[in-house]
Structure formats: C-alpha cells, structure tokens
C-alpha cells in the first residue's frame, strides 16, 4: 500500500455534530480543514431526532409566547449539570445559545415555533419546539421559569437528525472542508510532546458500491435488532479491510470527536453501574470509544466514565403519566412527569431498575385515545406492543394486579391511597407531579406496564455513554494526568466530558457537541493567529 501525507490547519476525527460544527467554525476563519470519519459522516447525530437544546430568548421561543433569558436557562441547567462543568462554562453555554441557533440557521438548518402542547419524549409532526427536559417538573421548576428549549430540525418524522446533518455537511463542504469518509484513525503522531498529525487507513467510497448499503443497514439494525446489525457491519468491515490504504495527515490542531463508547460492550460493561449494564446501545458501530482511547494513549485522562443515560419513557401517550410508577416494593419511584432518563435514574439507583406504571381503566383509556395524535410511527410500534396482551398486566383489583406483577400489595395499596387522597383533598400529589397530570386510580380494571430497564425487543431501553476525556473548559484541549494541556490535541462531543456528562435531556448532547466543537476550533484558530 502507498503512503501519503498532507498538511492542514485542522484535522477533525469523527464527523458527527461536534466534528462538522468544528470544521465549519475553522473553515469560516479561513483555515484548511480535513474531516475524517470511519463511516459516511453524521454518526449518532444523523440517527438522532435532530433536537438541539437552546434558549435564552431564541426567536422560536418568543414566537411561541415564552420569555426566556440566559440567566433563566442557567438556573434550570445548573440543576441538570450537577457541577460536571464549571458555572462559568455553563453560563457561557447559555449566553451563546441564541447565537448558536442563528448560526445553525445560517448554515441551512431550519427550526420553527410550532409548539407541542403535551408531554412527550419526541414531538409528532408538525411540532418542532417542545419542553424536551424537566423544565416543567418538580423540583426543577422551583428555580427557573419553564420554557421550551427543544428545537427540532424541520423534517418529516425521524428524518430530522438526518436532515440537520445533511444541511451542515453541505454547508461545510461548500465552504471548503475536505471530507474523507471511510477513514479510520489508528494512531496520533506525536513529536516533542505535541500532537501533530494522524495515521489512518482510508478506502475510497467508489471502491465497492455495496459498502454504503451494508453500512446503512448495519447502523439502522444495530439499534433495534443488534444480531442482524452486527452481521451487516461485519460485511462492510470486511470490504473496507480489503480496500483500505495507509495515509498520514498533519495539522496544527487535531480534534477528537468520534462519539461515545456505548457499542464497545467490554468497555461499557466495565464502566456501567447497576441496571445501566442492560441498556440497548444507541448510535452507530463507530461509538466504540476509539476516539477516547486515542486520547488516553496520548496521555489524556478521563472522567465520568460510569455516567450513562437510560431512556425509559412512559409517554406518549401523555395520559398514561396520570398513573403512578412503583418499584417492586410498591413504593413510588418518582413524579412521573420527570424526563424519561431522569425518572430512570431513580428507577435504577433506588429500585434496582425494576418497576411498573400502574393505571386504572379511565387513565388507560385516556392514553389509548391519544395514540393516533401524539405518537410518531416508531412510538406507535412500541405502544401497540404495550396495549397488546403481551405488553401489560390487567386485573379486576389492585390486589390481583399485585399478584400478577410480583409487587408488594400492602405498600402498593398505601401508595395509591396517598396519591388518591392528595388529589381528592386538594392537597396535591405527594410526589409533586403537576396537577394537570394527576387523576385518581380507583376504577377497575387496573393495568400495569413493566417499565424495568431490562430490554425487550418491542419496548427497549436505549442508552448512551456520557463520560470521556477531560478537557480545558476554556479551550477544549485534552488534559493529561497532571492536569496540563496536551498541545495540539482537542476533544469534543461525546469524546469529552461536557455539559451533559452528568445527565441527559433531549437535545443537550447535540447542543454540547456544537458548543464544544466550535470551542476547540476557535482555540486552534486563535493559537495560529497568535503565532503568525
């Protein structure tokens, strides 16, 4: 195989949302940028719902009738972030938020103000703005005024993520970014303690037309039917191995933005705690931790590697949230209007990842009546399973339901009694759930949906890894084990510890990828200008 070498200002390793926005930021400053991706670009961001968490007074918020400010946004997010980044960094993230949405729109992204008026994990068409986290839920709503900050790229159904990536990629390549897909970085080139380049293997996409089809099928199926997905990924990998050639490229700054490690089973199980071991990996085969490992080999340190998110959503339909969630002891898990991953934290940490959502006939019926209007096609598939005889337990009495599920009846009875009393007495839910999401549980038959983390094919619990390389929060440089920056090496997105590394809400990972990608690119640009 031939060996080639090239010189750039910036090299991006991994071309998802963090990598693309880093490349855009650099190329807009007149820098020569090479973007490498082991796939065809987009990564997990391209398979996502295309939601960007942004607020502080964005145009779409104003048009929807909501006031927001960077301070209000900070007061909410500081609760979610839990100190994983400094308050200074979080304030900068909030202060830049309005500009971020405008900048994305300048690149071709499209967002609007059509607001989802019900609690959901992902809005149905034609809604493109929603409360994508815990903004309305206790205790988060005590410190900040609720405002919708989930901005979904305008597109049909689940095409929003793919469309967002397409718009940004098109903009980047039109501005001169050199994108080289099917490029796997094997080694960082280090000279005198500074990272100066990358060694990688590259296959030209026109070498074998079957490769792209196999990759696409593998990416899709890996999230829902892993056994089949792995088969396609292997076939694509075999083609790549036969055709890849070795190359080297050099730059002033190398940005690692190659995703998390959820598809590296050994690495995930080693770091996962409790029921997080049972999550269904969400992303692409490229989310195997390679970017993080490259950073570690160069001397970088990691943090928050056990931090993961489990997406156990109980809505849509929103009506079902009027029930109560209980562990096997019969005790309440948490207020059901929490974001799905936040509620799942309580389920995992306090109930060993096992529990049920309990409803009576009127709550069940209300929810089933909302399926057509509130659910995206993928959500309808899950709800159809849950409403089938295989997807739930049904009984004439709560005692009988407890026997069928294995829940302690005495505690369940008391949990339901306290919930009903809070509603009928006017005192409110003892679990502090919003009043408009409360109804008594008293009319049989009674229903139970198993919300345990353990995966079921038709009702899985997808998840992501949130930890990564420790970076200088002002520059994005990877920090070594003595807390000194590794010159020439940066990390962004899920390769790095960032805004969402304590806990996930919809849109925050993409927003953090944009924030951290642009931050790294800016520092490389500024450093080059200072040298010149």
N, C-alpha and C positions, 0 to 999 in steps of 0.2 A: 504493500500500500504506500502511496505517496504521502509526504508530509508537507503541509502548507502552513504558513504563518502570516498573520496580518496584524496591523496596528489600528486601534480605535481609541477614542477618548473614554468610552463607557462600554462595558460588556454586562448584559443582563442575563442571568442564568435562571430560566423559568419565566414563561411568557403568559402568566395569568394576569389578573387585575393589577397586582403590585408591579410586575415586570413591565407591563405595557405602559402604565402611567409613569413609571420611572423613565422608560425610554422616551416617552413623549416630552416629559419635563426637560430631559437632556437635549433632545434634538431641537426643541424650540429655542434653546440657548445657543444653537449653532454647533453643537458637538456631534462628532461622528459616533454612531451607536450601533453596536451589534447585539441582537437579541437571539439567544439560543433557547430551544425548547425540545425536550425529548419526544414530544408529540407534535401536534399541529397548531399549538397555541391555544390559549384560553383556559386550560387547566380546569380545576374545580369551579372557578368563577364562571366558565362557559356553561357548566351544567347546573349552575345555581339558579335561583329565582330572579336574579338581576336586581336585587334590592340594595340600595345604598342608604346607610343611616346618616341623615343630615338634617340640620335645623338651625336654630339661632335667628330665625326670621327669613327663611328662604321664601322666594316668590310663591311657590306652590302652597306653603303653609298660610300665607297671607290671603291668597285667593280662596282657600278653603275656610277662611274665617277664624284662624287661630293665631294668637300672638305668641311669639317665642323670642328668646334672646340668647346670646351665648352664655350669659350667666345662668339663665333658667335651665338651659341644656346641660351645663356643667353640674348644677345642683342635682339633676337627675342622674347623670352618668357617673358622678363620683361614687354613688351607691353601687352601681354595677361593676365599676372598675376595681373597687376594693383595694386601692393602693398599689396595683400591679405596675402602674406607671406613676410618675410624679404628678402632683396637681398642676405644676407648670406646664407639663406636656399635655395634660388633658385640657387645660384652658386654651392652649394653642390649637389643639384639635377642634375645639368648639368655636373659637374665634375665626378659624379658616373655613368653617363648614359652609357658609353661604357662598363664598368664593369657589369652593370645591364643586358645588352643583353647577354654578355658572360655567366653570372651566370645562366640566364634563360635557355640558351642552354645546360649548364652543367646539368640542371635538366631534360632535354629531350625536351625542346621547340625547334622549328625549324623555322628559318627565312631565307629569301634569298634576292637577289638583283634584281630580275626581276621587273623593274620599270614601273608603269602606266604612259603613256605619255599623258594623258588627265585629265582635271579637273573632279573629281568625289567625291561623298560622301563616296563611298566604292568601291574598285577596283574589276574588274571582273577577273576570273581565266584567265591566270596563273600569274597575277601580285600580288606581295606580299610586295612591297615597294612603297610608294606614298607620295605626298605632302598632308598631312592629315589636314592641318590647313590653316592659312592665309599667309604662307611663301612667296608666290609669289605676294600677293595682296597689294595694297596701303592702308594705309600708312606703313604697317609692313615691306615692302621690302626696305624702305628707311634707316633703321637702322641695317639691317642684310642681309647677302647674303643668298638667298633662298637655302634650302637644304631639301631633302625628309627625314622625320623622322617618318613616319607612318609604323611600322613594323608589318605586318600581319602574324600570325601563319600559317604555310603551312598546308592547308587542302582544301577540296573541298567546294566551295560556302560559305554559312554561318556556316559551321561546324568549322570555325577557333577558335571561342571562346570556344566551347565545347572541341575541341582538346587541346587547351592550358591548360585548367583546368584539363583535364584528365592527361596530361603529368606531371603537377605539383603535382597533388594529388597522382599519382602513386609514384613519387619520395619521397614525404613526408611520405607516409605510408611505403615505403620500408626502409626508414631511421629510422622508429620507432615512428612516430607521431600516437597517439591513436585518431582515428576519430570516433566520436559518432554522427551519423545523427539523425534526428527526436528528437532533444533536444532543448526545449525552455527554455531559462533562464528567470526566473521570478523575481529574487532578487539577489543583490550583498550582500555578507556577509562582514560586516564592524566591525572592532574591534579596539578600541582606535584610531579612525580616519583613519585607514588604511584598504583598501580593501584586504581581504584575501581569498575570495572564491566566489562561486556562488551556488545558489539554482535553480534547474531546474527540469523539467519533461521530461522523456525520454521514447520513445516507440521503442522497438526492431524492425528493418525493417522486420524481418521474422514473425511478428505477423499477418500481413494481406497483402497478395501479391497484393491486389487491390490498396493499398495506393500509391505505387510508380507510377502506371499508371495514377491514378487520379491527382496526383501532377504534373506529366509531362504535361498532357493535360491542367491542370489549368494554369501552367506557360506560356505555348505557347499561349493559347487563351486569357489570361488576357491582353496581349499586343495588340491584334488585334480585338478580339470580347469580350470585358470585361464582358458582361452579362453572356455568356457561361462560361468564365474563372472563374468567381466568384462561379458558381454552382459547378464546379469540385473541386475548392479549399475548399468549404464548406463541400463537401462529404468527402474529405481527412481529413479535420479537425475533423469531427465527429468521424471517425475511430481512429484518434490519441487520442482524448479525452477519448475514451472508454478504451484505452490500455496503456496510459502513466502512469509511476510511478515516484514518487518523489525521487530526488537524491541530494547530495551535493558533491562538489569537491573544493579542496583548492589549492592555489598556491602562489608563491612569487609575480607574476605579472599577472594581468588579462587584456587582450587586447580586447576592443570592436571594432569589425569590421563587423557589421551586416547590412551595407548598409544604403541608404538614407531613405526618408520618402514619396516618390512620391506615394506610394499605400495607404497612410493614408490620405484619402480625407479631413477629418476635419482639420488635421494638415497642409496639403498642401494649402488648400483654405485660412486658417488663415494667412499664411505667404506669399502667392503668391501676386504679384502686377500686375495689368493690365491684359493683354491677357494671361499671364502665367497661369492664372486660367483655361484656356481652353486646356492646353497641354494634350496629351494622355499619361498616366503613362507608363514608360518603365522600365522593370525589373521583379521582382517576388513579390509574395504576402508578402515575408519577408522584402521587402523595406517599412516597415510601421513605421519606426522611433523608434522601440523598443530599439535599442542599444543607441540611443541618449537620450531617456527618462531614461534609467537605469543610464546613466552618470549624468543626471540632478538630479535625486533622490539622488545620492551620493554627490551632491553639485557642480557638474560641470556646467560651464557656456557655452553658445552657442554664435555663431556669424554667420553672412551671411545667416541667415535662409530664407531670401527672395530671395536669389540668386538661380536662376534656369536656365535651358537651354532648348530652343525650337528648334527642328531640322526641319526647313523648308528648305529643299534642293531643288534647281532648276536644278540640274544636278546629274547624267547623264539623258539625253544626253548632252554632253558639248556644242554642237552647240547652244542650246537654250539660253546659257548665253550671246550670242551676242545681245539679246534683251535688253529692259530696264524695270526695276521694278519701279512701281509708286504706291503711295498711292491713296486714293480716291480723293484727291485734284488734282491729276495729276502730283504732284511734284515727283522727283526722290527719291527713298528710299536710295540707296547707290550703290556703284560699285558692280556689280553682281558677280564678281569673288571672293568676300569675302566668307569665310566658311559659310555654311548654318545657323549655330546658331548665328554667328556674324552678318550676314545680318538680321536675325530675330530680333536681339536686336534693330536695327534701326527701323524695321517694327513695333515692339511693342512700343518702347519708343517715337517714333516720328509720328507714323501713326495709333495708336490705334489697331495695329495688323491686319489691313485690307489693302489689296493691290493686284495688278495684275502684271504679267510679260507680256509685250507687244512685239509682234514679227510681222514681215511681212512674206510673203509667202516663200521667199528664206531661211530665218532663220528657219522657221518652218520645211521646207523640209529638210534642212541640219540636224536638230536634229532628225527627224524621221528616217533618213537614218543611224543613229548611234546606234539605239536602240539594234539591234542584237549583235553588237560587244562590246558595252560598259556596258550593263546592266546585273546585277545578276538577277536570277529569281524573287526575291521579288521586285526588281526595275522595272522589265518588267511589273508586275501586275499593279503597280502604273501608269506607262507611258501608258499602254493600256487604262486605265481609262481616263487619260488626253487627249489622242488622240481620244477618243470616243466622240460622240455628247454631252454626259453629262458632260465631263471633261473640256470643254473650250468654249469660245465665239468666233464667227467668223463673220466678216463683210467686205463689199467691201471697205469701207472707215474708216479712223480713227474716224471721227465724228460719224458714225453709231456704231462703236465699243464702243465709249464713252457712247452712249445712252444705249447700251445693258448692260454695266457693272456698270453704275452709276458714272463713273469717270468724273470729270470736264474737258470738252473738251478744253476750252481755255488754261488751264495750260498744259494739256497733249500735245496739239499741239506744244506749246513752248518748252516743254521738249524734244520732238522728234526732233524738228528743231535744237535745240542746239546740240543734240547728233549727228545728221547727219552732221551738219556744222563742228564739231570738227574732224570728220573722213575725210570728203572730202577736208577740208582745210589743212590737215596735222598737225593741232594743237593738235590733240588727244582728247580723250573723256574728257569732262569737269568733269566727275565723277571719272576720273583717273583709269578707268579699263584698264587692259593690252591690248595693241594694237591687239594682236592675238585673242582677244575675242570680237572684235568690228566689226560691219557691219551696214550699213545704214538700216533704217526702212522706206521703200518707195514703195515697190512693193506689191499691194493688191493681194488677200485678206489679211486682218490683223487678228491676233489671240491674244487672252488674256487668260491666265491661272490664276485662282484665287489662290493666294499664302497666303491668310489670315490664321491666326493661328487657327481659329475655325475649329474643327475637322470634317473631312469627313471620312467615313469608308474606302473608297478606296484611299484616299490621306490624311492620318492623320499627325498630328504634334506631334511626340513623344517627351518626355522630361524627365529630371532628376532633382532632387534637389541637390544642391551643398554645402549647409551650414551644420554645425554640431557643435560638441564640440570643444572648444578652447583647444589647446594642447601646451605644451612647444615644440618649434620647434627644439630643440636640442635632446630631449629625447622621445617625443611622450606622455608624461604624461598629463593626463587631468588636466586642471587648474580650481580652484574653483573661486567663485565670488570675492575673494580678490586677485586674480592672484597668488595664491600659488598652487603648485602641490598637487594633491590628491595621496598620497602614495599608490602604488600597482595598480593604475588604469591608463590604456593607451587607446588611441583611434587611429584608422587608417582607411584609405579608406574614404568612404562617411559618416562614423560616425564622422569624424573630419573635421575641416577647414583645407584645404590643397592647393596644387599648383593650382588646377583647380576650386577653390571656387569662383573666380571672373567671369570666363567664360570658356566654354568648347570648345575644339577642339578634333577631333578623336584621341584616344589613350592616351590622357592626364589623364583621370580618372584611367585607368588601371596602367599607369606608376606611378601615385601618390599613388595608393594603394600599389604597390610594394615597393616604396620608404618609405612610412610611416609605413607599416607593418614591414619591416626589421629594421627600425629605433627603433621602440618600442621593438622588440625582442632583439636587440643589447643592449639596455639600461638595460633590465631585466638581461641579461647575465652578463653584466659588474658589475651591482649592486651586484649580487650574488657572483661574484669573489672577489669584494672588501670586502664583509662581511667575506668570507672564509679566 
